[in-house]
Amino acid sequence: MSKLYPRRIVQLLLVLLFTFSASGALFAAGQTSLDAIDFRQIEEYAQFANAVYQTEAEIRKLGAQRHYTLSRYATIPELEIAYYLLTDSKAGTHVIAVRGTSNVENALVDVDLQLKTDPQAGIRLHSGFSLAAQKIYQDFKPLLQKDYTISTTGHSLGGAVALILAHYLDVDHFRVSRVITFGQPKVTNIAGAEQLDHLHVIRVVTAKDLVPLVPLFDPMDIKNLDIYWHAGKELILLPDSRYALLDGLNSMLRATKFTQEPLARDNLQNHQMALYLDLVNAKLAGAKQVPFETSLNLFNLFSSDKQP
C-alpha cells in the first residue's frame, strides 16, 4: 500500500492543474482511452440486470431468447437479495445477475459506511455488500463449470455484490470475462480498487445518479488510503446519443463536495433501472463520446466547511 500513496498524490495534482478552469470543470484531460463501447453488449447486460427484478418465469424467458438456460434462481431471505445464474452450455458461459434491496438508496444517504477486511477477497470491503456476496457465492459455486467464462452484472447494491462476486471467482481461478454494473455504489478502498481493475469492470452510471457518488470524495483526504474508491471504467450515460468515459481519480473527482450540487433523495429518480435502459437504448443506433462537463466551486476545494 505504501506505493499507492505517492502515485495518487501525483494524479491528484495533475488533474487539479490540467482539468479545472475558473468557470467550471471540463474533464477533457480526464477522458479515458477505451476501445469503442459496444452498446449492444451494454444493452444486453442492462436487460440481465433489469430481469432480476422480474419473476422467475420472465427471467427464464429472457434467458431462452439469448440461448441461456436458467440454472438457479434464489433469494437470500435475511438480506432480501435475489440473484440468478444463466448457463449457455454450447458457448461455455455463465451469467450471474444480482438484485439490490429496496432500501439501499436510503442507507447510502443516511449511514456512515465502514470498510472491513474480507477473508475470501483479501481486500477491504463494505461489510454489508461483502456478507451478501459470501452467501450468494456459497449458493451458486457448486453449479459452475470451471472451464466456462463467467460474467456478472447487477443494478445498485446488486452491482456492488456482482463486482465482489467477480473478485471471488477470480481468486478461485474461474475465468471472469466481464463485469458490467449499473448505478453501482463504491465497495472498497484504493488498494482494493487496484486489485479489481484487471477484471475489466465497466460501471454504467447516469450523470446525476446519487448512489455511485456516496460517500463523497474529499481530495484533501487523499492521504487516507482507506477512503472509498471506485474500480474500473465509468461509462456516463448522457441524453440522446452522447456518453462520456472516466476512470481513476477523474472518476472520483466527479463525486467531490465541490463538483456536486447538494445531495438529496430527489436525485434517486436518476437511479432507476428504467432510466438506464432508456438511455442505453438511445445509443444503439449510434453513440457519440463527449468530454464530461461539470460545475466547479474552487473555493470549496480548499475548505472543509459547507458553503451557503
C-alpha positions, 0 to 999 in steps of 0.5 A: 500500500505504501506505493499507492500513496505517492502515485495518487498524490501525483494524479491528484495534482495533475488533474487539479492543474490540467482539468479545472478552469475558473468557470467550471470543470471540463474533464477533457484531460480526464477522458479515458482511452477505451476501445469503442463501447459496444452498446449492444453488449451494454444493452444486453447486460442492462436487460440481465440486470433489469430481469432480476427484478422480474419473476422467475418465469420472465427471467427464464424467458429472457434467458431462452431468447439469448440461448441461456438456460436458467440454472438457479434462481434464489433469494437470500431471505435475511438480506432480501437479495435475489440473484440468478445464474444463466448457463449457455452450455454450447458457448461455455458461459455463465451469467450471474445477475444480482438484485439490490434491496429496496432500501439501499438508496436510503442507507447510502444517504443516511449511514456512515459506511465502514470498510472491513477486511474480507477473508475470501477477497483479501481486500477491504470491503463494505461489510454489508455488500461483502456478507451478501456476496459470501452467501450468494457465492456459497449458493451458486459455486457448486453449479459452475463449470470451471472451464466456462467464462463467467460474467456478472452484472447487477443494478445498485447494491446488486452491482456492488455484490456482482463486482465482489462476486467477480473478485471471488471467482477470480481468486478461485481461478474461474475465468471472469470475462466481464463485469458490467454494473449499473448505478453501482455504489463504491465497495472498497478502498484504493488498494482494493480498487487496484486489485479489481481493475484487471477484471475489466469492470465497466460501471454504467452510471447516469450523470446525476445518479446519487448512489455511485457518488456516496460517500463523497470524495474529499481530495484533501483526504487523499492521504487516507488510503482507506477512503472509498474508491471506485474500480474500473471504467465509468461509462456516463450515460448522457441524453440522446446519443452522447456518453462520456468515459472516466476512470481513476481519480477523474472518476472520483473527482466527479463525486467531490463536495465541490463538483456536486450540487447538494445531495438529496433523495430527489436525485434517486429518480436518476437511479432507476433501472428504467432510466438506464435502459432508456438511455442505453437504448438511445445509443444503439443506433449510434453513440457519440463520446463527449468530454464530461462537463461539470460545475466547479466551486474552487473555493470549496476545494480548499475548505472543509466547511459547507458553503451557503 
